[in-house]
Amino acid sequence: MSDAIGPGDLVLCVNAAPNHVTGQPVPLQAGETYRVLDVLEFACPCGRSDALLDVGVDFAWCQSRFRLLPKPRMEKKPRRVSAPKEKEQVR
């Protein structure tokens, strides 16, 4: 799954349980989205994932806490058509 996630991607936190290595509470909020700053290709000590994600909160978190959100599609915006302005001649 680490191949699919890269810096700049949006991920959804689906698991804000206490840290599964130390048992300490985590500052992440379940249901909130985070932007991935970096993907660290280190296996998590829990053995559930092959990468740690840096989302700007503390250091890095197990990839199994997040789900990748789809990239937003381009929205069509109405384009303005430029036409030459008519000028009045002064006599």
PyMOL Python script that loads the backbone (N, CA, C, O; Angstrom):
from pymol import cmd

cmd.read_pdbstr("""\
ATOM      1  N   MET A   1       0.814  -1.189   0.000  1.00  0.00           N
ATOM      2  CA  MET A   1       0.000   0.000   0.000  1.00  0.00           C
ATOM      3  C   MET A   1       0.859   1.254   0.000  1.00  0.00           C
ATOM      4  O   MET A   1       0.385   2.306  -0.429  1.00  0.00           O
ATOM      5  N   SER A   2       2.111   1.186   0.467  1.00  0.00           N
ATOM      6  CA  SER A   2       2.935   2.391   0.517  1.00  0.00           C
ATOM      7  C   SER A   2       3.230   2.932  -0.873  1.00  0.00           C
ATOM      8  O   SER A   2       3.533   4.116  -1.020  1.00  0.00           O
ATOM      9  N   ASP A   3       3.145   2.079  -1.907  1.00  0.00           N
ATOM     10  CA  ASP A   3       3.383   2.555  -3.261  1.00  0.00           C
ATOM     11  C   ASP A   3       2.288   3.523  -3.688  1.00  0.00           C
ATOM     12  O   ASP A   3       2.539   4.439  -4.472  1.00  0.00           O
ATOM     13  N   ALA A   4       1.075   3.326  -3.176  1.00  0.00           N
ATOM     14  CA  ALA A   4      -0.051   4.154  -3.584  1.00  0.00           C
ATOM     15  C   ALA A   4      -0.039   5.510  -2.885  1.00  0.00           C
ATOM     16  O   ALA A   4      -0.570   6.480  -3.425  1.00  0.00           O
ATOM     17  N   ILE A   5       0.549   5.597  -1.707  1.00  0.00           N
ATOM     18  CA  ILE A   5       0.545   6.836  -0.935  1.00  0.00           C
ATOM     19  C   ILE A   5       1.865   7.560  -1.146  1.00  0.00           C
ATOM     20  O   ILE A   5       2.938   6.959  -1.098  1.00  0.00           O
ATOM     21  N   GLY A   6       1.765   8.856  -1.377  1.00  0.00           N
ATOM     22  CA  GLY A   6       2.966   9.662  -1.555  1.00  0.00           C
ATOM     23  C   GLY A   6       2.804  11.017  -0.913  1.00  0.00           C
ATOM     24  O   GLY A   6       1.709  11.361  -0.468  1.00  0.00           O
ATOM     25  N   PRO A   7       3.872  11.797  -0.854  1.00  0.00           N
ATOM     26  CA  PRO A   7       3.780  13.141  -0.286  1.00  0.00           C
ATOM     27  C   PRO A   7       2.730  13.977  -1.015  1.00  0.00           C
ATOM     28  O   PRO A   7       2.645  13.961  -2.243  1.00  0.00           O
ATOM     29  N   GLY A   8       1.943  14.697  -0.247  1.00  0.00           N
ATOM     30  CA  GLY A   8       0.901  15.548  -0.811  1.00  0.00           C
ATOM     31  C   GLY A   8      -0.462  14.896  -0.872  1.00  0.00           C
ATOM     32  O   GLY A   8      -1.456  15.589  -1.087  1.00  0.00           O
ATOM     33  N   ASP A   9      -0.545  13.573  -0.690  1.00  0.00           N
ATOM     34  CA  ASP A   9      -1.833  12.885  -0.726  1.00  0.00           C
ATOM     35  C   ASP A   9      -2.631  13.170   0.537  1.00  0.00           C
ATOM     36  O   ASP A   9      -2.068  13.454   1.593  1.00  0.00           O
ATOM     37  N   LEU A  10      -3.950  13.089   0.412  1.00  0.00           N
ATOM     38  CA  LEU A  10      -4.829  13.223   1.567  1.00  0.00           C
ATOM     39  C   LEU A  10      -5.177  11.836   2.087  1.00  0.00           C
ATOM     40  O   LEU A  10      -5.495  10.932   1.315  1.00  0.00           O
ATOM     41  N   VAL A  11      -5.111  11.677   3.416  1.00  0.00           N
ATOM     42  CA  VAL A  11      -5.463  10.405   4.039  1.00  0.00           C
ATOM     43  C   VAL A  11      -6.483  10.661   5.138  1.00  0.00           C
ATOM     44  O   VAL A  11      -6.502  11.731   5.746  1.00  0.00           O
ATOM     45  N   LEU A  12      -7.318   9.684   5.382  1.00  0.00           N
ATOM     46  CA  LEU A  12      -8.338   9.746   6.419  1.00  0.00           C
ATOM     47  C   LEU A  12      -7.884   8.905   7.591  1.00  0.00           C
ATOM     48  O   LEU A  12      -7.512   7.746   7.410  1.00  0.00           O
ATOM     49  N   CYS A  13      -7.905   9.467   8.795  1.00  0.00           N
ATOM     50  CA  CYS A  13      -7.544   8.708   9.991  1.00  0.00           C
ATOM     51  C   CYS A  13      -8.720   7.816  10.366  1.00  0.00           C
ATOM     52  O   CYS A  13      -9.815   8.311  10.633  1.00  0.00           O
ATOM     53  N   VAL A  14      -8.500   6.515  10.386  1.00  0.00           N
ATOM     54  CA  VAL A  14      -9.570   5.576  10.713  1.00  0.00           C
ATOM     55  C   VAL A  14      -9.315   4.873  12.043  1.00  0.00           C
ATOM     56  O   VAL A  14     -10.164   4.119  12.519  1.00  0.00           O
ATOM     57  N   ASN A  15      -8.141   5.118  12.648  1.00  0.00           N
ATOM     58  CA  ASN A  15      -7.801   4.438  13.892  1.00  0.00           C
ATOM     59  C   ASN A  15      -7.019   5.392  14.778  1.00  0.00           C
ATOM     60  O   ASN A  15      -5.827   5.610  14.560  1.00  0.00           O
ATOM     61  N   ALA A  16      -7.678   5.959  15.771  1.00  0.00           N
ATOM     62  CA  ALA A  16      -7.016   6.864  16.711  1.00  0.00           C
ATOM     63  C   ALA A  16      -6.822   6.185  18.059  1.00  0.00           C
ATOM     64  O   ALA A  16      -6.784   6.850  19.094  1.00  0.00           O
ATOM     65  N   ALA A  17      -6.699   4.852  18.047  1.00  0.00           N
ATOM     66  CA  ALA A  17      -6.470   4.091  19.273  1.00  0.00           C
ATOM     67  C   ALA A  17      -5.110   4.478  19.859  1.00  0.00           C
ATOM     68  O   ALA A  17      -4.275   5.038  19.150  1.00  0.00           O
ATOM     69  N   PRO A  18      -4.884   4.195  21.107  1.00  0.00           N
ATOM     70  CA  PRO A  18      -3.577   4.503  21.703  1.00  0.00           C
ATOM     71  C   PRO A  18      -2.443   3.861  20.897  1.00  0.00           C
ATOM     72  O   PRO A  18      -2.638   2.873  20.189  1.00  0.00           O
ATOM     73  N   ASN A  19      -1.270   4.447  21.028  1.00  0.00           N
ATOM     74  CA  ASN A  19      -0.087   3.948  20.330  1.00  0.00           C
ATOM     75  C   ASN A  19       0.081   2.465  20.644  1.00  0.00           C
ATOM     76  O   ASN A  19       0.151   2.088  21.814  1.00  0.00           O
ATOM     77  N   HIS A  20       0.145   1.618  19.614  1.00  0.00           N
ATOM     78  CA  HIS A  20       0.177   0.174  19.839  1.00  0.00           C
ATOM     79  C   HIS A  20       1.552  -0.328  20.242  1.00  0.00           C
ATOM     80  O   HIS A  20       1.717  -1.526  20.473  1.00  0.00           O
ATOM     81  N   VAL A  21       2.545   0.550  20.332  1.00  0.00           N
ATOM     82  CA  VAL A  21       3.862   0.140  20.817  1.00  0.00           C
ATOM     83  C   VAL A  21       4.040   0.585  22.265  1.00  0.00           C
ATOM     84  O   VAL A  21       4.476  -0.198  23.109  1.00  0.00           O
ATOM     85  N   THR A  22       3.699   1.853  22.554  1.00  0.00           N
ATOM     86  CA  THR A  22       3.931   2.392  23.899  1.00  0.00           C
ATOM     87  C   THR A  22       2.670   2.444  24.762  1.00  0.00           C
ATOM     88  O   THR A  22       2.766   2.511  25.987  1.00  0.00           O
ATOM     89  N   GLY A  23       1.488   2.415  24.137  1.00  0.00           N
ATOM     90  CA  GLY A  23       0.248   2.518  24.889  1.00  0.00           C
ATOM     91  C   GLY A  23      -0.162   3.950  25.209  1.00  0.00           C
ATOM     92  O   GLY A  23      -1.183   4.165  25.863  1.00  0.00           O
ATOM     93  N   GLN A  24       0.616   4.935  24.758  1.00  0.00           N
ATOM     94  CA  GLN A  24       0.317   6.338  25.015  1.00  0.00           C
ATOM     95  C   GLN A  24      -0.819   6.808  24.112  1.00  0.00           C
ATOM     96  O   GLN A  24      -0.941   6.314  22.991  1.00  0.00           O
ATOM     97  N   PRO A  25      -1.668   7.759  24.568  1.00  0.00           N
ATOM     98  CA  PRO A  25      -2.709   8.306  23.710  1.00  0.00           C
ATOM     99  C   PRO A  25      -2.084   9.054  22.533  1.00  0.00           C
ATOM    100  O   PRO A  25      -0.999   9.623  22.653  1.00  0.00           O
ATOM    101  N   VAL A  26      -2.769   9.048  21.416  1.00  0.00           N
ATOM    102  CA  VAL A  26      -2.252   9.715  20.211  1.00  0.00           C
ATOM    103  C   VAL A  26      -3.026  11.014  19.966  1.00  0.00           C
ATOM    104  O   VAL A  26      -4.204  11.102  20.313  1.00  0.00           O
ATOM    105  N   PRO A  27      -2.380  12.020  19.373  1.00  0.00           N
ATOM    106  CA  PRO A  27      -3.055  13.284  19.102  1.00  0.00           C
ATOM    107  C   PRO A  27      -3.893  13.274  17.825  1.00  0.00           C
ATOM    108  O   PRO A  27      -4.473  14.298  17.465  1.00  0.00           O
ATOM    109  N   LEU A  28      -3.966  12.147  17.141  1.00  0.00           N
ATOM    110  CA  LEU A  28      -4.761  12.052  15.912  1.00  0.00           C
ATOM    111  C   LEU A  28      -6.241  11.988  16.255  1.00  0.00           C
ATOM    112  O   LEU A  28      -6.615  11.533  17.336  1.00  0.00           O
ATOM    113  N   GLN A  29      -7.082  12.444  15.333  1.00  0.00           N
ATOM    114  CA  GLN A  29      -8.533  12.404  15.509  1.00  0.00           C
ATOM    115  C   GLN A  29      -9.129  11.490  14.449  1.00  0.00           C
ATOM    116  O   GLN A  29      -8.906  11.699  13.257  1.00  0.00           O
ATOM    117  N   ALA A  30      -9.881  10.484  14.865  1.00  0.00           N
ATOM    118  CA  ALA A  30     -10.541   9.593  13.906  1.00  0.00           C
ATOM    119  C   ALA A  30     -11.554  10.394  13.106  1.00  0.00           C
ATOM    120  O   ALA A  30     -12.305  11.192  13.666  1.00  0.00           O
ATOM    121  N   GLY A  31     -11.573  10.180  11.797  1.00  0.00           N
ATOM    122  CA  GLY A  31     -12.506  10.870  10.917  1.00  0.00           C
ATOM    123  C   GLY A  31     -11.952  12.154  10.336  1.00  0.00           C
ATOM    124  O   GLY A  31     -12.610  12.772   9.499  1.00  0.00           O
ATOM    125  N   GLU A  32     -10.770  12.578  10.745  1.00  0.00           N
ATOM    126  CA  GLU A  32     -10.172  13.796  10.196  1.00  0.00           C
ATOM    127  C   GLU A  32      -9.203  13.442   9.077  1.00  0.00           C
ATOM    128  O   GLU A  32      -8.624  12.356   9.052  1.00  0.00           O
ATOM    129  N   THR A  33      -9.043  14.373   8.161  1.00  0.00           N
ATOM    130  CA  THR A  33      -8.113  14.158   7.056  1.00  0.00           C
ATOM    131  C   THR A  33      -6.795  14.853   7.355  1.00  0.00           C
ATOM    132  O   THR A  33      -6.746  15.896   8.008  1.00  0.00           O
ATOM    133  N   TYR A  34      -5.742  14.247   6.862  1.00  0.00           N
ATOM    134  CA  TYR A  34      -4.400  14.776   7.026  1.00  0.00           C
ATOM    135  C   TYR A  34      -3.691  14.726   5.684  1.00  0.00           C
ATOM    136  O   TYR A  34      -3.970  13.852   4.863  1.00  0.00           O
ATOM    137  N   ARG A  35      -2.779  15.656   5.458  1.00  0.00           N
ATOM    138  CA  ARG A  35      -1.962  15.657   4.239  1.00  0.00           C
ATOM    139  C   ARG A  35      -0.639  14.980   4.568  1.00  0.00           C
ATOM    140  O   ARG A  35       0.002  15.308   5.565  1.00  0.00           O
ATOM    141  N   VAL A  36      -0.234  14.035   3.727  1.00  0.00           N
ATOM    142  CA  VAL A  36       1.012  13.297   3.929  1.00  0.00           C
ATOM    143  C   VAL A  36       2.181  14.202   3.560  1.00  0.00           C
ATOM    144  O   VAL A  36       2.251  14.716   2.443  1.00  0.00           O
ATOM    145  N   LEU A  37       3.093  14.391   4.501  1.00  0.00           N
ATOM    146  CA  LEU A  37       4.295  15.175   4.239  1.00  0.00           C
ATOM    147  C   LEU A  37       5.416  14.295   3.701  1.00  0.00           C
ATOM    148  O   LEU A  37       6.187  14.711   2.836  1.00  0.00           O
ATOM    149  N   ASP A  38       5.496  13.063   4.229  1.00  0.00           N
ATOM    150  CA  ASP A  38       6.562  12.155   3.801  1.00  0.00           C
ATOM    151  C   ASP A  38       6.154  10.722   4.105  1.00  0.00           C
ATOM    152  O   ASP A  38       5.393  10.463   5.038  1.00  0.00           O
ATOM    153  N   VAL A  39       6.665   9.802   3.314  1.00  0.00           N
ATOM    154  CA  VAL A  39       6.457   8.372   3.532  1.00  0.00           C
ATOM    155  C   VAL A  39       7.809   7.785   3.896  1.00  0.00           C
ATOM    156  O   VAL A  39       8.753   7.842   3.108  1.00  0.00           O
ATOM    157  N   LEU A  40       7.898   7.224   5.089  1.00  0.00           N
ATOM    158  CA  LEU A  40       9.149   6.622   5.554  1.00  0.00           C
ATOM    159  C   LEU A  40       9.069   5.115   5.329  1.00  0.00           C
ATOM    160  O   LEU A  40       8.209   4.440   5.895  1.00  0.00           O
ATOM    161  N   GLU A  41       9.950   4.605   4.519  1.00  0.00           N
ATOM    162  CA  GLU A  41       9.911   3.189   4.138  1.00  0.00           C
ATOM    163  C   GLU A  41      10.523   2.309   5.220  1.00  0.00           C
ATOM    164  O   GLU A  41      11.454   1.549   4.952  1.00  0.00           O
ATOM    165  N   PHE A  42      10.007   2.409   6.433  1.00  0.00           N
ATOM    166  CA  PHE A  42      10.440   1.565   7.538  1.00  0.00           C
ATOM    167  C   PHE A  42       9.248   0.732   7.974  1.00  0.00           C
ATOM    168  O   PHE A  42       8.127   1.234   8.052  1.00  0.00           O
ATOM    169  N   ALA A  43       9.486  -0.524   8.255  1.00  0.00           N
ATOM    170  CA  ALA A  43       8.404  -1.377   8.744  1.00  0.00           C
ATOM    171  C   ALA A  43       8.014  -0.906  10.145  1.00  0.00           C
ATOM    172  O   ALA A  43       8.872  -0.625  10.983  1.00  0.00           O
ATOM    173  N   CYS A  44       6.718  -0.828  10.378  1.00  0.00           N
ATOM    174  CA  CYS A  44       6.225  -0.438  11.698  1.00  0.00           C
ATOM    175  C   CYS A  44       6.565  -1.560  12.684  1.00  0.00           C
ATOM    176  O   CYS A  44       6.499  -2.733  12.315  1.00  0.00           O
ATOM    177  N   PRO A  45       6.922  -1.232  13.915  1.00  0.00           N
ATOM    178  CA  PRO A  45       7.235  -2.273  14.900  1.00  0.00           C
ATOM    179  C   PRO A  45       6.071  -3.229  15.159  1.00  0.00           C
ATOM    180  O   PRO A  45       6.293  -4.347  15.625  1.00  0.00           O
ATOM    181  N   CYS A  46       4.846  -2.816  14.871  1.00  0.00           N
ATOM    182  CA  CYS A  46       3.700  -3.696  15.110  1.00  0.00           C
ATOM    183  C   CYS A  46       3.601  -4.782  14.049  1.00  0.00           C
ATOM    184  O   CYS A  46       2.945  -5.802  14.262  1.00  0.00           O
ATOM    185  N   GLY A  47       4.253  -4.566  12.899  1.00  0.00           N
ATOM    186  CA  GLY A  47       4.211  -5.554  11.828  1.00  0.00           C
ATOM    187  C   GLY A  47       2.995  -5.439  10.929  1.00  0.00           C
ATOM    188  O   GLY A  47       2.814  -6.281  10.050  1.00  0.00           O
ATOM    189  N   ARG A  48       2.148  -4.422  11.118  1.00  0.00           N
ATOM    190  CA  ARG A  48       0.931  -4.284  10.313  1.00  0.00           C
ATOM    191  C   ARG A  48       1.157  -3.545   9.004  1.00  0.00           C
ATOM    192  O   ARG A  48       0.347  -3.667   8.085  1.00  0.00           O
ATOM    193  N   SER A  49       2.236  -2.784   8.898  1.00  0.00           N
ATOM    194  CA  SER A  49       2.457  -2.024   7.667  1.00  0.00           C
ATOM    195  C   SER A  49       3.943  -1.979   7.334  1.00  0.00           C
ATOM    196  O   SER A  49       4.800  -2.245   8.176  1.00  0.00           O
ATOM    197  N   ASP A  50       4.218  -1.635   6.088  1.00  0.00           N
ATOM    198  CA  ASP A  50       5.601  -1.569   5.636  1.00  0.00           C
ATOM    199  C   ASP A  50       6.101  -0.140   5.523  1.00  0.00           C
ATOM    200  O   ASP A  50       7.179   0.095   4.977  1.00  0.00           O
ATOM    201  N   ALA A  51       5.327   0.832   6.038  1.00  0.00           N
ATOM    202  CA  ALA A  51       5.754   2.225   5.969  1.00  0.00           C
ATOM    203  C   ALA A  51       5.140   3.017   7.114  1.00  0.00           C
ATOM    204  O   ALA A  51       4.100   2.659   7.667  1.00  0.00           O
ATOM    205  N   LEU A  52       5.820   4.101   7.447  1.00  0.00           N
ATOM    206  CA  LEU A  52       5.313   5.054   8.422  1.00  0.00           C
ATOM    207  C   LEU A  52       5.016   6.351   7.685  1.00  0.00           C
ATOM    208  O   LEU A  52       5.766   6.746   6.792  1.00  0.00           O
ATOM    209  N   LEU A  53       3.911   7.022   8.061  1.00  0.00           N
ATOM    210  CA  LEU A  53       3.509   8.263   7.401  1.00  0.00           C
ATOM    211  C   LEU A  53       3.754   9.445   8.313  1.00  0.00           C
ATOM    212  O   LEU A  53       3.388   9.422   9.488  1.00  0.00           O
ATOM    213  N   ASP A  54       4.373  10.476   7.772  1.00  0.00           N
ATOM    214  CA  ASP A  54       4.545  11.731   8.486  1.00  0.00           C
ATOM    215  C   ASP A  54       3.430  12.662   8.032  1.00  0.00           C
ATOM    216  O   ASP A  54       3.399  13.080   6.874  1.00  0.00           O
ATOM    217  N   VAL A  55       2.513  12.988   8.944  1.00  0.00           N
ATOM    218  CA  VAL A  55       1.383  13.857   8.612  1.00  0.00           C
ATOM    219  C   VAL A  55       1.467  15.187   9.348  1.00  0.00           C
ATOM    220  O   VAL A  55       0.481  15.922   9.410  1.00  0.00           O
ATOM    221  N   GLY A  56       2.627  15.504   9.903  1.00  0.00           N
ATOM    222  CA  GLY A  56       2.820  16.778  10.580  1.00  0.00           C
ATOM    223  C   GLY A  56       2.365  16.794  12.020  1.00  0.00           C
ATOM    224  O   GLY A  56       2.411  17.847  12.657  1.00  0.00           O
ATOM    225  N   VAL A  57       1.927  15.673  12.558  1.00  0.00           N
ATOM    226  CA  VAL A  57       1.506  15.568  13.945  1.00  0.00           C
ATOM    227  C   VAL A  57       2.494  14.623  14.623  1.00  0.00           C
ATOM    228  O   VAL A  57       2.565  13.444  14.277  1.00  0.00           O
ATOM    229  N   ASP A  58       3.245  15.130  15.574  1.00  0.00           N
ATOM    230  CA  ASP A  58       4.349  14.397  16.197  1.00  0.00           C
ATOM    231  C   ASP A  58       5.331  13.949  15.118  1.00  0.00           C
ATOM    232  O   ASP A  58       5.723  14.764  14.283  1.00  0.00           O
ATOM    233  N   PHE A  59       5.739  12.684  15.108  1.00  0.00           N
ATOM    234  CA  PHE A  59       6.754  12.283  14.136  1.00  0.00           C
ATOM    235  C   PHE A  59       6.172  11.495  12.975  1.00  0.00           C
ATOM    236  O   PHE A  59       5.973  12.055  11.897  1.00  0.00           O
ATOM    237  N   ALA A  60       5.897  10.226  13.163  1.00  0.00           N
ATOM    238  CA  ALA A  60       5.368   9.395  12.078  1.00  0.00           C
ATOM    239  C   ALA A  60       4.431   8.364  12.671  1.00  0.00           C
ATOM    240  O   ALA A  60       4.571   7.957  13.824  1.00  0.00           O
ATOM    241  N   TRP A  61       3.461   7.946  11.847  1.00  0.00           N
ATOM    242  CA  TRP A  61       2.426   7.041  12.325  1.00  0.00           C
ATOM    243  C   TRP A  61       2.327   5.839  11.415  1.00  0.00           C
ATOM    244  O   TRP A  61       2.636   5.904  10.225  1.00  0.00           O
ATOM    245  N   CYS A  62       1.887   4.733  12.007  1.00  0.00           N
ATOM    246  CA  CYS A  62       1.691   3.484  11.265  1.00  0.00           C
ATOM    247  C   CYS A  62       0.700   3.722  10.130  1.00  0.00           C
ATOM    248  O   CYS A  62      -0.350   4.338  10.314  1.00  0.00           O
ATOM    249  N   GLN A  63       1.048   3.237   8.996  1.00  0.00           N
ATOM    250  CA  GLN A  63       0.216   3.409   7.803  1.00  0.00           C
ATOM    251  C   GLN A  63      -1.161   2.761   7.969  1.00  0.00           C
ATOM    252  O   GLN A  63      -2.115   3.163   7.303  1.00  0.00           O
ATOM    253  N   SER A  64      -1.274   1.769   8.845  1.00  0.00           N
ATOM    254  CA  SER A  64      -2.560   1.081   9.024  1.00  0.00           C
ATOM    255  C   SER A  64      -3.600   1.973   9.702  1.00  0.00           C
ATOM    256  O   SER A  64      -4.776   1.612   9.734  1.00  0.00           O
ATOM    257  N   ARG A  65      -3.204   3.122  10.242  1.00  0.00           N
ATOM    258  CA  ARG A  65      -4.152   4.052  10.862  1.00  0.00           C
ATOM    259  C   ARG A  65      -4.905   4.892   9.831  1.00  0.00           C
ATOM    260  O   ARG A  65      -5.880   5.559  10.178  1.00  0.00           O
ATOM    261  N   PHE A  66      -4.472   4.869   8.580  1.00  0.00           N
ATOM    262  CA  PHE A  66      -5.007   5.774   7.574  1.00  0.00           C
ATOM    263  C   PHE A  66      -5.532   5.029   6.355  1.00  0.00           C
ATOM    264  O   PHE A  66      -5.129   3.901   6.071  1.00  0.00           O
ATOM    265  N   ARG A  67      -6.441   5.687   5.642  1.00  0.00           N
ATOM    266  CA  ARG A  67      -6.922   5.217   4.337  1.00  0.00           C
ATOM    267  C   ARG A  67      -6.719   6.348   3.350  1.00  0.00           C
ATOM    268  O   ARG A  67      -6.990   7.509   3.656  1.00  0.00           O
ATOM    269  N   LEU A  68      -6.247   6.009   2.176  1.00  0.00           N
ATOM    270  CA  LEU A  68      -5.997   6.993   1.135  1.00  0.00           C
ATOM    271  C   LEU A  68      -7.316   7.507   0.580  1.00  0.00           C
ATOM    272  O   LEU A  68      -8.193   6.718   0.228  1.00  0.00           O
ATOM    273  N   LEU A  69      -7.462   8.811   0.498  1.00  0.00           N
ATOM    274  CA  LEU A  69      -8.655   9.413  -0.098  1.00  0.00           C
ATOM    275  C   LEU A  69      -8.419   9.598  -1.597  1.00  0.00           C
ATOM    276  O   LEU A  69      -7.289   9.853  -2.015  1.00  0.00           O
ATOM    277  N   PRO A  70      -9.465   9.474  -2.405  1.00  0.00           N
ATOM    278  CA  PRO A  70      -9.277   9.673  -3.846  1.00  0.00           C
ATOM    279  C   PRO A  70      -8.887  11.109  -4.150  1.00  0.00           C
ATOM    280  O   PRO A  70      -9.277  12.039  -3.444  1.00  0.00           O
ATOM    281  N   LYS A  71      -8.119  11.273  -5.202  1.00  0.00           N
ATOM    282  CA  LYS A  71      -7.697  12.611  -5.610  1.00  0.00           C
ATOM    283  C   LYS A  71      -8.910  13.365  -6.151  1.00  0.00           C
ATOM    284  O   LYS A  71      -9.729  12.780  -6.859  1.00  0.00           O
ATOM    285  N   PRO A  72      -9.036  14.639  -5.832  1.00  0.00           N
ATOM    286  CA  PRO A  72     -10.178  15.410  -6.342  1.00  0.00           C
ATOM    287  C   PRO A  72     -10.101  15.554  -7.854  1.00  0.00           C
ATOM    288  O   PRO A  72      -9.024  15.740  -8.421  1.00  0.00           O
ATOM    289  N   ARG A  73     -11.248  15.466  -8.490  1.00  0.00           N
ATOM    290  CA  ARG A  73     -11.307  15.624  -9.937  1.00  0.00           C
ATOM    291  C   ARG A  73     -11.353  17.099 -10.282  1.00  0.00           C
ATOM    292  O   ARG A  73     -11.803  17.931  -9.494  1.00  0.00           O
ATOM    293  N   MET A  74     -10.888  17.394 -11.449  1.00  0.00           N
ATOM    294  CA  MET A  74     -10.928  18.783 -11.901  1.00  0.00           C
ATOM    295  C   MET A  74     -12.380  19.185 -12.140  1.00  0.00           C
ATOM    296  O   MET A  74     -13.134  18.460 -12.789  1.00  0.00           O
ATOM    297  N   GLU A  75     -12.755  20.319 -11.623  1.00  0.00           N
ATOM    298  CA  GLU A  75     -14.103  20.822 -11.852  1.00  0.00           C
ATOM    299  C   GLU A  75     -14.083  21.763 -13.042  1.00  0.00           C
ATOM    300  O   GLU A  75     -13.172  22.575 -13.200  1.00  0.00           O
ATOM    301  N   LYS A  76     -15.099  21.636 -13.868  1.00  0.00           N
ATOM    302  CA  LYS A  76     -15.186  22.545 -15.004  1.00  0.00           C
ATOM    303  C   LYS A  76     -15.685  23.887 -14.514  1.00  0.00           C
ATOM    304  O   LYS A  76     -16.725  23.984 -13.863  1.00  0.00           O
ATOM    305  N   LYS A  77     -14.933  24.911 -14.836  1.00  0.00           N
ATOM    306  CA  LYS A  77     -15.327  26.262 -14.468  1.00  0.00           C
ATOM    307  C   LYS A  77     -15.698  26.994 -15.746  1.00  0.00           C
ATOM    308  O   LYS A  77     -15.027  26.841 -16.767  1.00  0.00           O
ATOM    309  N   PRO A  78     -16.748  27.779 -15.699  1.00  0.00           N
ATOM    310  CA  PRO A  78     -17.119  28.521 -16.912  1.00  0.00           C
ATOM    311  C   PRO A  78     -16.001  29.484 -17.293  1.00  0.00           C
ATOM    312  O   PRO A  78     -15.443  30.189 -16.452  1.00  0.00           O
ATOM    313  N   ARG A  79     -15.701  29.490 -18.555  1.00  0.00           N
ATOM    314  CA  ARG A  79     -14.640  30.370 -19.043  1.00  0.00           C
ATOM    315  C   ARG A  79     -15.243  31.674 -19.534  1.00  0.00           C
ATOM    316  O   ARG A  79     -16.330  31.705 -20.110  1.00  0.00           O
ATOM    317  N   ARG A  80     -14.523  32.725 -19.294  1.00  0.00           N
ATOM    318  CA  ARG A  80     -14.963  34.029 -19.782  1.00  0.00           C
ATOM    319  C   ARG A  80     -14.401  34.218 -21.173  1.00  0.00           C
ATOM    320  O   ARG A  80     -13.219  33.988 -21.427  1.00  0.00           O
ATOM    321  N   VAL A  81     -15.262  34.634 -22.053  1.00  0.00           N
ATOM    322  CA  VAL A  81     -14.843  34.891 -23.422  1.00  0.00           C
ATOM    323  C   VAL A  81     -14.456  36.351 -23.520  1.00  0.00           C
ATOM    324  O   VAL A  81     -15.235  37.245 -23.190  1.00  0.00           O
ATOM    325  N   SER A  82     -13.250  36.569 -23.976  1.00  0.00           N
ATOM    326  CA  SER A  82     -12.822  37.956 -24.091  1.00  0.00           C
ATOM    327  C   SER A  82     -13.157  38.468 -25.494  1.00  0.00           C
ATOM    328  O   SER A  82     -12.836  37.830 -26.497  1.00  0.00           O
ATOM    329  N   ALA A  83     -13.789  39.595 -25.542  1.00  0.00           N
ATOM    330  CA  ALA A  83     -14.147  40.241 -26.806  1.00  0.00           C
ATOM    331  C   ALA A  83     -13.565  41.642 -26.776  1.00  0.00           C
ATOM    332  O   ALA A  83     -13.504  42.261 -25.714  1.00  0.00           O
ATOM    333  N   PRO A  84     -13.142  42.148 -27.911  1.00  0.00           N
ATOM    334  CA  PRO A  84     -12.599  43.511 -27.902  1.00  0.00           C
ATOM    335  C   PRO A  84     -13.674  44.511 -27.499  1.00  0.00           C
ATOM    336  O   PRO A  84     -14.829  44.409 -27.913  1.00  0.00           O
ATOM    337  N   LYS A  85     -13.277  45.460 -26.699  1.00  0.00           N
ATOM    338  CA  LYS A  85     -14.221  46.484 -26.261  1.00  0.00           C
ATOM    339  C   LYS A  85     -14.395  47.509 -27.379  1.00  0.00           C
ATOM    340  O   LYS A  85     -13.440  47.919 -28.039  1.00  0.00           O
ATOM    341  N   GLU A  86     -15.644  47.900 -27.559  1.00  0.00           N
ATOM    342  CA  GLU A  86     -15.922  48.922 -28.575  1.00  0.00           C
ATOM    343  C   GLU A  86     -15.673  50.285 -27.961  1.00  0.00           C
ATOM    344  O   GLU A  86     -16.133  50.593 -26.862  1.00  0.00           O
ATOM    345  N   LYS A  87     -14.940  51.082 -28.697  1.00  0.00           N
ATOM    346  CA  LYS A  87     -14.622  52.424 -28.211  1.00  0.00           C
ATOM    347  C   LYS A  87     -15.394  53.450 -29.013  1.00  0.00           C
ATOM    348  O   LYS A  87     -15.563  53.321 -30.225  1.00  0.00           O
ATOM    349  N   GLU A  88     -15.860  54.471 -28.312  1.00  0.00           N
ATOM    350  CA  GLU A  88     -16.561  55.562 -28.987  1.00  0.00           C
ATOM    351  C   GLU A  88     -15.535  56.552 -29.500  1.00  0.00           C
ATOM    352  O   GLU A  88     -14.577  56.887 -28.803  1.00  0.00           O
ATOM    353  N   GLN A  89     -15.732  57.002 -30.678  1.00  0.00           N
ATOM    354  CA  GLN A  89     -14.818  58.006 -31.216  1.00  0.00           C
ATOM    355  C   GLN A  89     -15.297  59.394 -30.814  1.00  0.00           C
ATOM    356  O   GLN A  89     -16.471  59.726 -30.975  1.00  0.00           O
ATOM    357  N   VAL A  90     -14.406  60.178 -30.306  1.00  0.00           N
ATOM    358  CA  VAL A  90     -14.710  61.544 -29.882  1.00  0.00           C
ATOM    359  C   VAL A  90     -14.468  62.468 -31.050  1.00  0.00           C
ATOM    360  O   VAL A  90     -13.394  62.445 -31.651  1.00  0.00           O
ATOM    361  N   ARG A  91     -15.485  63.310 -31.390  1.00  0.00           N
ATOM    362  CA  ARG A  91     -15.340  64.227 -32.525  1.00  0.00           C
ATOM    363  C   ARG A  91     -15.187  65.620 -32.073  1.00  0.00           C
ATOM    364  O   ARG A  91     -15.053  66.526 -32.896  1.00  0.00           O
TER     365      ARG A  91
END
""", "prot")
cmd.dss("prot")
cmd.show_as("cartoon", "prot")
cmd.util.cbc("prot")
cmd.orient("prot")
